[in-house]
Amino acid sequence: MVGPQIKSKLQSNQMAADPSPDVKNRLKQCLESDKFNIGSHSQSNKTLSATILILQRSLNVIRDKFRWGVGPDGTTPGMPRCPETGIYDEGTKAAVKWYKEFNQILRPHQKTADTIIGRMTITQIDNDLLASVPKPKPNPSPNPSAGGWTFSVPTLPLIVKKGDHQADKDDLSTAETDASATKKAHRVIWLMTTHNPPKGPAEYERLWKGTAGIGGSNAAEMAQFQIDNSSSPPQLEGDRIFGEGHFWSTRMKKDKGLIKPHEKLVGEVTRVISEMADHQRKFADISALRIGSQPSTLERHAVIIDFSFKNDKERVFGGPMAFGFGAIQGLRVNLIEFVGQPDGTYKGILQYEVFDHYGADSHDWIDHGQAAQYLLQRGLIDGQDKTKYRPFVSKIIANMPFEGDVRMAIKQAAVPHLQLRELRKALAYRARLLPGGRARI
């Protein structure tokens, strides 16, 4: 077995002294038993999220302490920085995998490192937090040619931004503010259920799941997901964060409403990076993509990327995201990982953060399912649990890989063009072949 000898207790301030008691206990469990290892498979709760945040910050402290973010040549990217979100996302997995590979933390049956923080990994993290002597930087990838391409080291720049969510009082309200709308909701349900309205919250739930929105066969599944996640949010306008591997994130990555603009954005990023390399020859300054200094052509993509269904008939009828998102309130796209190679190729990950209000107001009704949601959300059904069905802000995170080649837009030798005189002759000859033909240039 390769890796550190597992210690009996954690000793660093970051792991043993500073965290709250429940987080310290969770870190201690991770050290003592494989049953409590930490990864994207771990069941999410408040304590785990706080524990993951401590681990993310600890890995970043180690990365900065030993200057592992870049190789010894000063340009080759090294250990990626952990997003300090409390979510065990793709950026965290990438940092953990790099860390375990560099420290050769492997079980006997493993040939490559995994992305899980277990007993050996947390021991190594604790040891590195305590260490005072810098470790050597990772060796860069071998350069296949003397004149290889060089990439500046990105600092996870922001690519595009389309506003953050702003609280919508109608969507996020639980108060009965419009008596006429309430009366109308009851009447809509009464008419559309053949004068046989549902009785009690369970029947209203079934109505919501069976008919709400424009999600087709996905409406029931999406509504059930929302019902299960709508009880007692941290605060009325607090975020519910759905990260990688979650129900919505998985569907968002497959939805053409994201795939199409993602492909356009990747193409634009590739073109911009290639132009940077063409301008400076053998060097592409990826850090120039940072918001505020990035080319305006990238900022325009913030307007293109949207989840509106108004102009997309295919998505309206049965699209997997259609029920959950009629439109979005905000979007951020971040470059969370980038690695360039001396041959001019590169890979990276764009992280999409989508903000949406999950709540119904009287303007949302297109069927009796949404009217049922409106009534449940405002606690207007006799016998319902008043802590359930509360609206919240959804924050869905999806990491999308991309790749490119700086040589794509490097200018080649210009193809000789016809001289203007020769072109005129050719057009004049063609014009004589046509009845009454004339050609001007």
Phi, psi and chi 1 to 4 in degrees:
 res  aa     phi    psi   chi1   chi2   chi3   chi4
   1 MET       -  134.4  178.6  174.1   67.4      -
   2 VAL  -102.5  144.2 -177.6      -      -      -
   3 GLY   130.7  176.3      -      -      -      -
   4 PRO   -74.7  157.8   31.3  -36.2      -      -
   5 GLN   -75.3  127.6 -177.8  176.9   -3.6      -
   6 ILE   -64.7  128.3  -61.7  170.8      -      -
   7 LYS   -88.2  165.0   57.5 -158.3  -47.3 -177.6
   8 SER   -83.1  -25.6   59.6      -      -      -
   9 LYS  -154.1  155.8   64.5  177.8 -178.7  178.3
  10 LEU   -80.7  146.2  -61.1  171.3      -      -
  11 GLN  -125.9  -21.8  -61.3  169.5  -64.1      -
  12 SER   -72.2  154.5   63.6      -      -      -
  13 ASN   -61.1  -40.0  -73.1  -25.0      -      -
  14 GLN   -63.0  -30.3  -67.7   92.4  -29.7      -
  15 MET  -105.2  -27.2  -52.0  -79.3  -89.9      -
  16 ALA  -116.2  -20.6      -      -      -      -
  17 ALA  -113.9  -45.8      -      -      -      -
  18 ASP   -75.4  -40.3  -63.4  -20.0      -      -
  19 PRO   -63.2  161.2  -19.3   32.0      -      -
  20 SER   -66.7  161.7   60.5      -      -      -
  21 PRO   -56.6  -41.4  -26.9   34.7      -      -
  22 ASP   -68.7  -34.4   53.4  -17.2      -      -
  23 VAL   -71.5  -42.4  173.1      -      -      -
  24 LYS   -58.6  -39.6  -80.1 -168.2  -78.4 -168.8
  25 ASN   -65.6  -38.7 -176.8   58.2      -      -
  26 ARG   -68.2  -38.8 -174.5   63.5 -179.1   86.2
  27 LEU   -65.2  -39.4  -68.2  166.7      -      -
  28 LYS   -63.5  -40.9 -179.5  172.7  176.4  -74.0
  29 GLN   -61.9  -41.3  -70.9  175.5  -29.0      -
  30 CYS   -61.8  -36.6  179.7      -      -      -
  31 LEU   -70.9  -33.2  177.8   67.9      -      -
  32 GLU   -91.7  -22.8  -66.7  175.5  -12.8      -
  33 SER  -148.5  136.7  172.9      -      -      -
  34 ASP   -62.5  -23.8  -70.5  -25.1      -      -
  35 LYS   -61.9  -23.9 -177.0  170.6   67.7  173.7
  36 PHE  -110.3   23.5  -66.5  102.4      -      -
  37 ASN   -63.8  163.1   60.6   27.3      -      -
  38 ILE  -121.5  131.3  -62.6  171.0      -      -
  39 GLY  -168.2 -169.3      -      -      -      -
  40 SER   -67.6  -15.7   55.7      -      -      -
  41 HIS   -80.1  -16.4   64.8  -76.4      -      -
  42 SER   -65.6  141.2  -56.6      -      -      -
  43 GLN   -70.2  125.5 -173.6  173.1   -0.5      -
  44 SER   -73.5  136.5  179.1      -      -      -
  45 ASN  -160.1  176.8   54.8   50.9      -      -
  46 LYS   -62.2  -42.4 -174.6  176.6  179.9 -180.0
  47 THR   -65.7  -43.4  -62.1      -      -      -
  48 LEU   -62.9  -41.6 -179.5   66.7      -      -
  49 SER   -60.3  -42.7  179.5      -      -      -
  50 ALA   -66.4  -35.4      -      -      -      -
  51 THR   -67.8  -43.7  -55.3      -      -      -
  52 ILE   -61.4  -39.4  -69.6  171.6      -      -
  53 LEU   -61.9  -41.3 -177.2   59.5      -      -
  54 ILE   -61.2  -43.7  -68.7  -67.7      -      -
  55 LEU   -65.9  -41.0  -68.5  167.5      -      -
  56 GLN   -61.6  -45.0  -70.7  170.0  -28.1      -
  57 ARG   -66.2  -37.3  -71.2  173.5  175.6  170.0
  58 SER   -64.4  -42.9  -63.6      -      -      -
  59 LEU   -63.9  -37.5  -74.2  168.3      -      -
  60 ASN   -68.9  -37.3  -73.5  -22.5      -      -
  61 VAL   -60.5  -44.9  166.2      -      -      -
  62 ILE   -64.3  -44.3  -66.9  167.1      -      -
  63 ARG   -57.5  -45.7  176.4 -175.8 -177.4  -88.5
  64 ASP   -73.8  -35.2  -64.0  -18.7      -      -
  65 LYS   -62.9  -45.9  178.3  179.7 -177.4  179.5
  66 PHE   -94.0    1.6  -62.3  140.2      -      -
  67 ARG    55.5   49.5  -62.3 -178.1  179.5  177.8
  68 TRP   -88.4   -1.9  -79.2  -13.7      -      -
  69 GLY   -67.8  -13.5      -      -      -      -
  70 VAL  -144.8  148.1   61.8      -      -      -
  71 GLY   -72.2  174.6      -      -      -      -
  72 PRO   -64.1  -17.8   20.9  -31.2      -      -
  73 ASP   -80.5   -5.1   60.1   -1.7      -      -
  74 GLY    82.5   -3.1      -      -      -      -
  75 THR  -128.0  -32.0   58.6      -      -      -
  76 THR   -70.7  124.8  -54.9      -      -      -
  77 PRO   -61.8  143.5  -22.6   34.0      -      -
  78 GLY  -115.2 -121.2      -      -      -      -
  79 MET   -72.1  124.9  179.5  178.4  176.7      -
  80 PRO   -69.4  151.4   22.4  -29.8      -      -
  81 ARG   -80.0  139.6  178.9  172.6  -70.5  -83.5
  82 CYS   -75.3  131.8  -88.4      -      -      -
  83 PRO   -67.8  123.7  -14.0   27.8      -      -
  84 GLU   -87.3   75.8  -64.2 -177.7    9.4      -
  85 THR  -115.4  -15.1   59.5      -      -      -
  86 GLY    79.6    6.1      -      -      -      -
  87 ILE  -112.9  134.8  -58.4  170.6      -      -
  88 TYR   -83.4   75.2 -149.2   91.5      -      -
  89 ASP   -94.9 -172.1   50.6   20.7      -      -
  90 GLU   -63.8  -37.1  -67.5  -60.5  -45.8      -
  91 GLY   -63.2  -39.1      -      -      -      -
  92 THR   -67.0  -44.2  -57.0      -      -      -
  93 LYS   -61.1  -39.6  -70.9 -166.0  -75.8 -172.7
  94 ALA   -63.4  -42.2      -      -      -      -
  95 ALA   -66.6  -42.8      -      -      -      -
  96 VAL   -63.9  -43.4  171.5      -      -      -
  97 LYS   -61.8  -45.4 -175.2  175.3  177.7   63.8
  98 TRP   -60.1  -46.1 -173.3   99.1      -      -
  99 TYR   -60.9  -43.1 -177.5   75.6      -      -
 100 LYS   -70.9  -36.7  -66.3  179.7   73.1  167.4
 101 GLU   -66.3  -42.7  -74.5  176.4  -13.2      -
 102 PHE   -65.2  -37.4 -179.7   71.7      -      -
 103 ASN   -91.8    4.0  -72.6  -73.2      -      -
 104 GLN    52.7   50.2  -77.0  -65.6  -70.7      -
 105 ILE   -91.7   97.2  -59.1  174.7      -      -
 106 LEU  -134.6  143.7  -58.9  168.9      -      -
 107 ARG   -82.0  165.0  -68.4  179.8  178.9  -88.7
 108 PRO   -55.6  -34.2  -26.3   34.3      -      -
 109 HIS   -88.1   -5.7   64.5  -79.8      -      -
 110 GLN   -91.9  138.7  -71.8 -178.3  -46.6      -
 111 LYS  -102.9  -27.9  -66.5 -177.5  180.0  178.8
 112 THR  -128.7  153.9   58.2      -      -      -
 113 ALA   -72.4  146.8      -      -      -      -
 114 ASP   -97.0 -170.6   57.0   35.8      -      -
 115 THR  -112.1   22.1   60.9      -      -      -
 116 ILE  -101.7  139.9  -64.7  171.0      -      -
 117 ILE   -95.1  109.2  -63.8  177.7      -      -
 118 GLY  -117.8 -155.0      -      -      -      -
 119 ARG   -65.2  -45.3  -57.9  177.3   69.2 -163.8
 120 MET   -67.7  -41.0  -73.2 -170.3  -67.5      -
 121 THR   -67.0  -43.3  -50.4      -      -      -
 122 ILE   -69.7  -30.1 -159.7  168.9      -      -
 123 THR   -63.0  -46.7  -67.3      -      -      -
 124 GLN   -62.8  -41.8 -174.7   67.9   54.7      -
 125 ILE   -60.7  -45.1  -68.2  172.4      -      -
 126 ASP   -63.7  -41.6 -164.6   55.4      -      -
 127 ASN   -63.0  -41.7  -71.9  -19.5      -      -
 128 ASP   -70.4  -31.8  -76.8  -20.0      -      -
 129 LEU   -66.3  -31.6  -71.2  170.4      -      -
 130 LEU   -83.9  -23.0  -68.4  167.8      -      -
 131 ALA   -65.7  144.3      -      -      -      -
 132 SER  -111.2  -19.5   56.7      -      -      -
 133 VAL   -92.7  123.2  179.9      -      -      -
 134 PRO   -60.7  141.9  -20.5   32.0      -      -
 135 LYS   -88.2  157.3  -67.9 -174.8  176.8 -177.3
 136 PRO   -64.0  148.4   23.3  -33.5      -      -
 137 LYS   -71.4  154.7  -72.1 -175.5  178.6 -179.0
 138 PRO   -66.2  143.7   23.8  -33.5      -      -
 139 ASN   -70.0  141.2  -69.8  -36.8      -      -
 140 PRO   -71.5  162.8   27.9  -34.6      -      -
 141 SER   -63.5  144.4  -57.5      -      -      -
 142 PRO   -59.8  137.8   20.4  -32.4      -      -
 143 ASN   -86.0  115.5 -168.1  -26.7      -      -
 144 PRO   -73.6  -13.3   26.9  -33.7      -      -
 145 SER  -145.9  151.3   62.7      -      -      -
 146 ALA   -64.5  -29.5      -      -      -      -
 147 GLY  -104.7   43.4      -      -      -      -
 148 GLY   -68.8  165.9      -      -      -      -
 149 TRP   -79.6  148.1  -66.0   90.6      -      -
 150 THR  -120.6  135.8  -59.0      -      -      -
 151 PHE  -117.1  135.4  -64.7   86.8      -      -
 152 SER   -66.8  154.6   67.7      -      -      -
 153 VAL   -82.1  118.5  179.6      -      -      -
 154 PRO   -72.8  149.7   27.9  -33.4      -      -
 155 THR  -108.3   46.1   54.8      -      -      -
 156 LEU    49.8   60.2  -52.2 -173.4      -      -
 157 PRO   -72.3  154.3   28.0  -35.3      -      -
 158 LEU   -78.2  130.0 -174.6   66.5      -      -
 159 ILE   -91.2  -61.0  -61.5  -62.2      -      -
 160 VAL  -136.1  158.7  -67.2      -      -      -
 161 LYS  -147.6  137.1 -174.9  174.6 -177.5  179.0
 162 LYS  -131.8   55.6 -175.2 -175.9  176.7  177.6
 163 GLY    70.6  153.2      -      -      -      -
 164 ASP   -96.0  168.8  -64.8  -27.1      -      -
 165 HIS   -67.2  141.9   65.2   77.3      -      -
 166 GLN  -117.1  133.9  -63.3  -64.9  -36.3      -
 167 ALA   -58.7  128.3      -      -      -      -
 168 ASP  -103.9  112.7 -175.6  -45.8      -      -
 169 LYS   -61.3  -33.4  -67.9 -178.6  179.7  178.9
 170 ASP   -72.2  -49.9  -69.8  -31.0      -      -
 171 ASP   -64.5  -38.0  -81.7  -17.4      -      -
 172 LEU   -99.7    5.3  -61.6  178.4      -      -
 173 SER   -84.2  144.8  174.6      -      -      -
 174 THR  -110.2    0.4   56.6      -      -      -
 175 ALA   -89.6  146.2      -      -      -      -
 176 GLU   -81.3   98.0 -177.1 -177.6   -1.2      -
 177 THR  -102.0  -12.5   56.4      -      -      -
 178 ASP  -136.9   98.7 -171.1  -18.6      -      -
 179 ALA   -63.5  -37.0      -      -      -      -
 180 SER   -66.1  -36.9   62.2      -      -      -
 181 ALA   -66.5  -39.6      -      -      -      -
 182 THR   -61.9  -44.9  -58.6      -      -      -
 183 LYS   -62.8  -39.9 -167.4  174.4  -65.4 -175.7
 184 LYS   -65.3  -39.6  179.8 -176.7  174.2 -176.7
 185 ALA   -60.8  -45.2      -      -      -      -
 186 HIS   -61.4  -39.4  -78.6  -66.7      -      -
 187 ARG   -69.2  -40.7 -179.9  161.8  179.9   78.9
 188 VAL   -57.1  -46.7  165.7      -      -      -
 189 ILE   -65.2  -40.7  -66.9  171.7      -      -
 190 TRP   -62.0  -42.6 -177.7   72.4      -      -
 191 LEU   -71.5  -41.9  -71.3  172.1      -      -
 192 MET   -83.5   -8.0  -61.7 -173.7   76.3      -
 193 THR  -108.7   26.5   54.2      -      -      -
 194 THR    54.4   49.0  -39.3      -      -      -
 195 HIS    59.5   27.6  -57.1  178.8      -      -
 196 ASN  -131.7   68.6 -173.7   26.2      -      -
 197 PRO   -64.9  155.0   24.0  -33.4      -      -
 198 PRO   -66.2  159.0   22.9  -31.8      -      -
 199 LYS  -122.3  122.8  -62.3  178.5  179.3   63.5
 200 GLY    82.9  159.0      -      -      -      -
 201 PRO   -61.6  -33.8   17.4  -29.8      -      -
 202 ALA   -63.5  -40.0      -      -      -      -
 203 GLU   -71.2  -35.3  -70.8 -168.0   19.9      -
 204 TYR   -65.6  -37.0  -83.1   87.9      -      -
 205 GLU   -59.6  -45.5  -84.9 -169.4   10.2      -
 206 ARG   -62.9  -37.8  -77.4 -162.8  -67.2  -87.3
 207 LEU   -64.5  -44.0 -175.4   61.6      -      -
 208 TRP   -59.1  -50.0  177.5    4.8      -      -
 209 LYS   -69.1  -30.1  -70.5 -175.4  -72.4 -174.1
 210 GLY   -81.9  -28.2      -      -      -      -
 211 THR  -135.2   -9.6   58.1      -      -      -
 212 ALA   -65.0  140.3      -      -      -      -
 213 GLY    70.5 -161.5      -      -      -      -
 214 ILE  -120.4   33.3   48.2 -179.7      -      -
 215 GLY   -89.9    4.2      -      -      -      -
 216 GLY    56.9 -134.0      -      -      -      -
 217 SER   -68.1  -12.9   60.6      -      -      -
 218 ASN   -90.3   -8.9  -59.4  -79.4      -      -
 219 ALA   -60.1  -43.7      -      -      -      -
 220 ALA   -62.7  -44.5      -      -      -      -
 221 GLU   -65.4  -43.2 -171.7  178.0    6.2      -
 222 MET   -66.4  -42.4  -65.1  -69.0  -87.1      -
 223 ALA   -64.4  -41.4      -      -      -      -
 224 GLN   -61.6  -40.2 -177.2   63.9   59.4      -
 225 PHE   -60.3  -43.5  175.3   78.6      -      -
 226 GLN   -67.7  -40.7  -73.3  -63.0  -16.0      -
 227 ILE   -60.8  -42.9  -69.8  166.2      -      -
 228 ASP   -66.1  -26.5  -67.9  -16.9      -      -
 229 ASN  -107.1   10.5  -76.3  -83.0      -      -
 230 SER  -100.7    2.8   65.8      -      -      -
 231 SER   -85.4  128.0  -61.0      -      -      -
 232 SER    45.5   67.2  -58.5      -      -      -
 233 PRO   -61.5  162.4  -12.3   23.9      -      -
 234 PRO   -52.7  -40.0  -22.8   31.3      -      -
 235 GLN  -156.0  164.7   53.8 -173.3   15.4      -
 236 LEU   -55.9  -42.2 -178.7   57.5      -      -
 237 GLU  -105.8   25.0  -76.0  138.9   16.5      -
 238 GLY   -77.3  157.4      -      -      -      -
 239 ASP   -80.6  139.5  -69.5  -11.5      -      -
 240 ARG  -102.3  113.5  -75.1  -79.9 -171.1 -178.6
 241 ILE   -97.3  121.4  -59.7  175.0      -      -
 242 PHE  -112.1  107.1  -52.2  128.3      -      -
 243 GLY   -93.1 -164.6      -      -      -      -
 244 GLU   -55.7  138.9  -78.1  -66.7  -66.0      -
 245 GLY    83.8   -5.7      -      -      -      -
 246 HIS   -81.2  166.1 -153.3  -77.1      -      -
 247 PHE   -50.6  -55.6 -178.3   91.0      -      -
 248 TRP   -72.7  -41.1  -85.7    1.0      -      -
 249 SER   -60.4  -40.5  -57.0      -      -      -
 250 THR   -61.7  -43.4  -57.9      -      -      -
 251 ARG   -73.1  -34.2  -81.3  153.7  179.7   75.6
 252 MET   -62.9  -38.3 -168.3  168.0   79.1      -
 253 LYS   -66.8  -21.9  -70.9  169.7   69.4  173.8
 254 LYS   -97.0   -7.4  -62.6  176.9 -178.7  177.8
 255 ASP   -84.5  133.7 -171.3  -88.5      -      -
 256 LYS   -66.1  -20.5   66.2  178.8 -178.0  178.9
 257 GLY   -63.3  -22.2      -      -      -      -
 258 LEU  -101.6  -40.1  176.2   65.8      -      -
 259 ILE   -61.0  -46.2  -67.3  171.9      -      -
 260 LYS   -61.6  -53.2  -73.7 -177.5  178.2  179.4
 261 PRO   -67.5  -29.1   18.1  -29.6      -      -
 262 HIS   -61.6  -44.2  170.3   70.9      -      -
 263 GLU   -63.0  -39.3  -69.9  173.2  -11.6      -
 264 LYS   -65.7  -42.0  -69.5  179.7 -178.3  178.4
 265 LEU   -65.4  -42.1  179.9   56.8      -      -
 266 VAL   -60.8  -43.1  166.6      -      -      -
 267 GLY   -60.6  -39.6      -      -      -      -
 268 GLU   -70.3  -40.2 -163.4   63.6   36.7      -
 269 VAL   -61.5  -44.4  169.4      -      -      -
 270 THR   -59.0  -44.6  -64.5      -      -      -
 271 ARG   -64.5  -43.1 -172.4 -176.6   69.3   78.7
 272 VAL   -65.3  -44.1  170.4      -      -      -
 273 ILE   -62.9  -40.9  -67.4  174.4      -      -
 274 SER   -64.2  -38.5  -61.5      -      -      -
 275 GLU   -66.7  -36.1  -72.4 -178.7   -5.4      -
 276 MET   -61.3  -44.5  -67.9  173.3 -176.2      -
 277 ALA   -67.0  -37.8      -      -      -      -
 278 ASP   -65.2  -37.0 -173.1   29.7      -      -
 279 HIS   -71.0  -38.4  177.8   68.4      -      -
 280 GLN  -103.9   -8.9  -57.8 -175.4   58.1      -
 281 ARG    57.6  111.0  -69.6  -68.4  175.2 -176.3
 282 LYS    68.9   14.8  -56.6  -62.9 -177.0 -175.8
 283 PHE  -146.9  128.2  179.8   76.3      -      -
 284 ALA  -120.1  116.4      -      -      -      -
 285 ASP   -88.4   86.8 -174.3    7.9      -      -
 286 ILE   -64.5  -30.1  -51.9  -54.7      -      -
 287 SER   -63.8  -15.8   63.4      -      -      -
 288 ALA   -69.8  -10.1      -      -      -      -
 289 LEU   -78.3   -1.9  -62.1 -179.9      -      -
 290 ARG   -61.2  142.9 -170.4  179.4  -62.6  106.0
 291 ILE   -59.3  139.1 -165.0   78.5      -      -
 292 GLY   101.4  -28.8      -      -      -      -
 293 SER  -123.3   -3.9   62.6      -      -      -
 294 GLN   -72.3  157.6   67.0  179.9 -108.7      -
 295 PRO   -61.4  142.1  -22.8   33.2      -      -
 296 SER   -61.9  -24.1   60.3      -      -      -
 297 THR   -61.5  -29.8 -178.6      -      -      -
 298 LEU   -74.9  -37.8  -69.1  179.1      -      -
 299 GLU   -63.8  -28.5  -64.6 -174.2   27.0      -
 300 ARG   -64.5  -24.1  -71.0 -160.7  -62.9  -90.5
 301 HIS   -70.3  -16.4  -78.7  -90.6      -      -
 302 ALA   -63.9  -27.7      -      -      -      -
 303 VAL   -82.0  -32.6  179.0      -      -      -
 304 ILE   -70.6  -40.4  -65.0  171.9      -      -
 305 ILE   -77.7  112.0  -58.6  170.8      -      -
 306 ASP  -149.0  164.8 -159.7   -8.9      -      -
 307 PHE  -121.8   24.7  -81.7   84.3      -      -
 308 SER   -73.1  141.7  173.7      -      -      -
 309 PHE  -104.0    3.5  -56.8  102.6      -      -
 310 LYS   -62.5  -34.4  -64.0  177.2 -178.6  177.0
 311 ASN  -112.1   20.5  -59.3  -45.0      -      -
 312 ASP  -133.9   93.0 -166.0  -25.7      -      -
 313 LYS   -63.8  -36.2  -66.4 -179.3  179.6  178.3
 314 GLU   -62.9  -37.8  -68.8 -177.9   15.1      -
 315 ARG   -75.9  -31.1  -69.6 -172.3   71.9 -164.6
 316 VAL   -61.9  -40.9  165.9      -      -      -
 317 PHE   -96.8   88.8  -63.5  104.1      -      -
 318 GLY    90.9    4.4      -      -      -      -
 319 GLY   -61.6  139.2      -      -      -      -
 320 PRO   -62.5  -23.2   19.8  -31.4      -      -
 321 MET   -99.4   -3.4  -65.4  -64.0  -66.4      -
 322 ALA   -63.2  -38.6      -      -      -      -
 323 PHE   -71.3  -38.7  175.9   65.3      -      -
 324 GLY   -75.9  -27.5      -      -      -      -
 325 PHE  -136.3  110.6  -69.1   87.5      -      -
 326 GLY   -83.9  -32.5      -      -      -      -
 327 ALA  -164.7  177.0      -      -      -      -
 328 ILE  -121.1  152.2   61.3  172.8      -      -
 329 GLN   -91.9  -22.5  -84.1   71.3   43.0      -
 330 GLY  -162.8  158.6      -      -      -      -
 331 LEU  -151.4  137.5  167.3   74.6      -      -
 332 ARG  -132.0  141.8  -77.1 -159.7  -64.0  -98.5
 333 VAL  -125.3  122.0 -173.3      -      -      -
 334 ASN  -118.0  143.4  -67.5  -77.5      -      -
 335 LEU   -85.8  106.8  178.5   62.5      -      -
 336 ILE  -101.8  -11.2   64.4  168.8      -      -
 337 GLU  -154.9  138.6 -175.1  175.9  -50.5      -
 338 PHE  -154.3  130.1 -175.8   91.0      -      -
 339 VAL  -135.9  122.2  176.9      -      -      -
 340 GLY  -106.8  147.6      -      -      -      -
 341 GLN  -111.4  155.5  -60.1  -64.0  -26.7      -
 342 PRO   -61.1  -19.8  -24.8   34.9      -      -
 343 ASP   -83.0    3.0   64.8   -3.4      -      -
 344 GLY    97.7   -9.9      -      -      -      -
 345 THR   -85.5  157.6   59.3      -      -      -
 346 TYR  -153.1  160.5   54.6   82.5      -      -
 347 LYS  -136.3  154.5  -66.5 -178.0  178.9 -179.6
 348 GLY  -161.8  179.9      -      -      -      -
 349 ILE  -132.3  126.9  -65.1  176.2      -      -
 350 LEU   -99.0  127.7  -70.3  171.9      -      -
 351 GLN  -102.8  119.4 -177.0  175.3   82.0      -
 352 TYR   -96.5  126.3  -69.6   78.0      -      -
 353 GLU  -116.1  114.7  -64.4 -177.6    3.2      -
 354 VAL  -110.7  132.4  172.7      -      -      -
 355 PHE  -109.9  134.3  -59.9   89.5      -      -
 356 ASP  -148.3  142.0 -176.9   69.9      -      -
 357 HIS   -82.0  127.7  -57.4  158.0      -      -
 358 TYR  -105.0   97.4 -166.7   82.2      -      -
 359 GLY  -171.4  161.3      -      -      -      -
 360 ALA  -118.2  138.7      -      -      -      -
 361 ASP  -124.8  179.5   60.8   38.6      -      -
 362 SER   -66.6  -16.2   57.0      -      -      -
 363 HIS   -83.0  -10.6  -58.2  -67.4      -      -
 364 ASP   -87.3  -14.8  -68.4  -32.7      -      -
 365 TRP   -65.9  123.6  -58.7  -16.1      -      -
 366 ILE  -128.1   -2.3   60.1  170.8      -      -
 367 ASP  -162.4  175.6   53.7   40.6      -      -
 368 HIS   -75.4  -16.8   47.0  -40.2      -      -
 369 GLY   -66.1  -42.4      -      -      -      -
 370 GLN   -72.4  -31.2  -75.8 -173.5  -41.7      -
 371 ALA   -63.7  -38.5      -      -      -      -
 372 ALA   -64.2  -40.4      -      -      -      -
 373 GLN   -62.3  -42.7  178.9 -172.4  -10.4      -
 374 TYR   -56.8  -45.6  173.5   89.2      -      -
 375 LEU   -69.5  -41.5  -65.7  172.2      -      -
 376 LEU   -64.0  -42.4  -74.8  168.6      -      -
 377 GLN   -60.3  -34.4  176.4 -178.3  -50.5      -
 378 ARG   -96.0    6.9  -74.9  161.4  172.8   75.1
 379 GLY    68.3   37.1      -      -      -      -
 380 LEU  -102.7   12.4  -58.3  173.9      -      -
 381 ILE  -104.9  130.3  -54.3  -58.8      -      -
 382 ASP   -60.9  132.2  -68.9  -20.9      -      -
 383 GLY    84.7    3.2      -      -      -      -
 384 GLN   -82.4  152.9   77.8  173.4   71.6      -
 385 ASP   -72.5  116.9  179.7   -8.1      -      -
 386 LYS   -70.7   -9.5  -58.6  -59.4 -178.2 -177.9
 387 THR   -89.4   -5.3   66.2      -      -      -
 388 LYS   -99.3  165.2  -70.1 -167.6   67.7  175.4
 389 TYR    67.1   18.4  -41.1  108.1      -      -
 390 ARG   -74.5  143.0  -64.2  177.5   65.4 -178.2
 391 PRO   -75.1  161.8   29.4  -35.3      -      -
 392 PHE  -159.4  172.9   50.3   86.8      -      -
 393 VAL   -96.5  123.1  174.7      -      -      -
 394 SER   -88.3  135.1  -58.6      -      -      -
 395 LYS  -124.2  106.5 -179.3  178.5  179.0 -177.8
 396 ILE  -103.9  131.6  -60.8   90.4      -      -
 397 ILE  -117.3  127.5  -61.3  174.2      -      -
 398 ALA  -134.7  126.7      -      -      -      -
 399 ASN   -97.7  123.8  -67.9  -17.9      -      -
 400 MET  -118.6  120.9  -57.7  -75.3  -75.4      -
 401 PRO   -74.4  157.6   27.2  -33.3      -      -
 402 PHE  -150.3  162.7   70.2   94.4      -      -
 403 GLU  -148.8  161.6   57.4 -174.6   25.2      -
 404 GLY  -165.5 -173.6      -      -      -      -
 405 ASP  -147.5  121.9 -170.9  -28.8      -      -
 406 VAL   -64.7  -18.3  -63.6      -      -      -
 407 ARG   -78.3   -9.0  -61.7  168.0  -63.5 -176.6
 408 MET   -59.2  -39.9  -73.7 -178.9   61.2      -
 409 ALA  -108.6   10.3      -      -      -      -
 410 ILE   -67.9  128.6  -60.0  -57.1      -      -
 411 LYS   -65.7  132.2  -64.3  175.0 -178.0  176.5
 412 GLN   -95.7  173.7  -54.9  -63.3  -35.0      -
 413 ALA   -60.0  133.7      -      -      -      -
 414 ALA   -65.9  136.3      -      -      -      -
 415 VAL   -76.9  128.3  178.4      -      -      -
 416 PRO   -58.2  135.2  -21.1   32.2      -      -
 417 HIS  -102.5  156.5  -66.5  -77.4      -      -
 418 LEU   -61.1  140.3  -70.7  171.8      -      -
 419 GLN   -65.2  151.6  -64.7  -66.2  -34.8      -
 420 LEU   -55.7  -41.2 -177.4   59.1      -      -
 421 ARG   -62.2  -42.6 -176.0  177.7   58.2 -155.0
 422 GLU   -66.3  -36.4  -66.2  172.0  -22.9      -
 423 LEU   -65.5  -41.3 -179.6   58.2      -      -
 424 ARG   -61.7  -41.7  -79.2  175.8  173.7  162.1
 425 LYS   -61.1  -44.5  -75.8 -178.4 -179.7  179.1
 426 ALA   -62.9  -41.9      -      -      -      -
 427 LEU   -69.1  -38.6  -71.8  172.9      -      -
 428 ALA   -64.7  -41.1      -      -      -      -
 429 TYR   -63.3  -42.6  174.4   73.6      -      -
 430 ARG   -64.7  -37.3 -177.6  175.9 -177.1  -85.5
 431 ALA   -64.8  -34.8      -      -      -      -
 432 ARG   -67.4  -20.8  -73.2 -163.4  -60.8  -89.8
 433 LEU   -81.0  -11.8  -60.7  178.6      -      -
 434 LEU  -107.8  141.1  -59.2  173.1      -      -
 435 PRO   -59.1  121.1  -21.4   31.8      -      -
 436 GLY    65.7   16.2      -      -      -      -
 437 GLY   -72.0  142.0      -      -      -      -
 438 ARG  -137.8  147.2  -64.1 -175.7   66.8 -173.5
 439 ALA  -134.2  130.1      -      -      -      -
 440 ARG  -124.9  149.5  -68.1 -177.1  179.4 -179.9
 441 ILE  -151.4      - -175.6  169.7      -      -
